[in-house]
Amino acid sequence: MDLLGNDYPYSSTALSGKHVLVCGASKGIGAATAKMMAKAGADVTVSARSHDDLVHLCEELTQLGSGQHAPLVLDLEDTSSIQPAIQILVEQRGPIHILVNNAGGPPGGPLLSNSVEDFEAPFKRHLHAAHTLTQILAPAMEEVGFGRIIQIISTSVKEPIPNIGLSNTLRGAMASWAKSLSRELAPCITINNVLPGFTDTGRLGSLASSIHQRTGKSIEDVHEGWMSQVPINRLIDPLETASAITFLALPASGGIRGVSLAVDGGRLRSI
């Protein structure tokens, strides 16, 4: 499977003329999404805290599509910095048509082990930042007659995952926020969520290490336990998740609004 090569699922002009902002783009699903969007012809702004990683990613994006790509160094936990940074971005690169809300998840562990203070930074990084960005960008999306807002969250919004209680709580809040907005946004703007399952990223590796340290299970046993729940019997490639995100960003996907789409290899048991 080569989703950026021979198996690429979309036209190379599918998003031509569209400006995409991908948050949390320096690695994992965020980076894969930026690549898939670039391959579809979009102009991609990649955002994260690491300037060097973003510059390197932009070099890769230039090789994939005909769009113009740029980095945006932004700390999503610093809510007050978002407005001026986006204002400068729009002045320099034009209105943003597609917003991909994505950020690193909080540490694992039982929910009762978390203090109230532990909720602050993850909620700023995810819910507060997504809300702030949407408030800023939605008016221009409505003005140009096209907008797509996509959250990368988790299957835990449908079935909470053991030992990541804070993440479960946060992801559920994000899903409810998006569903509420799906009834409020202008008709030309869609908002949807993508729910990754067990995906081959550094985040999954860190969760496996956390479980190993807490329970004594080997990393191999942890992975085997995960795969026993997945009918396709393998981890999801980040580019597969990015393909679903790109699909929801297409002009042809305007009839899909307020959904939470799992990309999990069939792990979820709920309908």
C-alpha positions, 0 to 999 in steps of 0.5 A: 500500500502506497497511499502517496504513490500509486494507491493515492485515492484522490485527484491531484487537483481535488483541493486546488485553490484551498488553503488548509491549516493542519494543527499538530502537524509535526508528526504522526497523523497530523504530518500524514494529513498535511502530506495527503492534503498537499498531494490533493493540490491544497496550499498547506500551512502546517502548525506545531511548536517545533520550527525545524520539524515544520520546515522539514515537512514543508520541504516534503510537501513541495515534492508532493503537490503543486500548492504553496506550503508554509510553517506556523509555529504555534503553541495551542496551550497559549490561547492568547497567542492564537488570534494574532498568529492567525491574523498574520497568517491570513494577511500573508497567505489568504483565508483558510478554507479547511481547519484540521484540529489536532494536538497531542493527547494527555498522559495515560493513567486512571482518571482518579489519579488526575488532579483538577489541575491536570485537566487544564493544559490538555483542555487548552490544547484541544477544546479551547484552541479548537473553539478559538480557531473556529471562532476566528476562521468561520466568518471568512469561511462563510464569506467565501462560501466554503469551509471544512472543520475536522477534528482528529480525536479518538474512538474513545468518544464511543467506547472509553478506553481503559487507563486513559481516563483524562483523554477519554473525558477530553475527547468526549468533550470535543465530540459534543462541542463539534456536534453542537456546532454542526447545528450552528455553523453556516450551511456552507461549513461542515464540521466532522470528527475522525476517530483514529483507532490503534495507529502506528504513531509515536503516541501509541508507542508511549501508551504501550510504554506507560502500560508496561511500566504500570502493569509489568506487561511486556510491550509485545503482550500489550500490542498483542492485546490490542491486535486481538481486538482489531479484525484487520489484525494490524495497526492503522497506517497514519496515511489511511487516517489522513485519507479519511480526513482529506475525504471530509475536506473535499467539496463533494463531502458537503453533505456530511456534517456532524459525524464521528468517523472511526478509522479503527480497523473494525475495533469498535463494537458499537454501531 
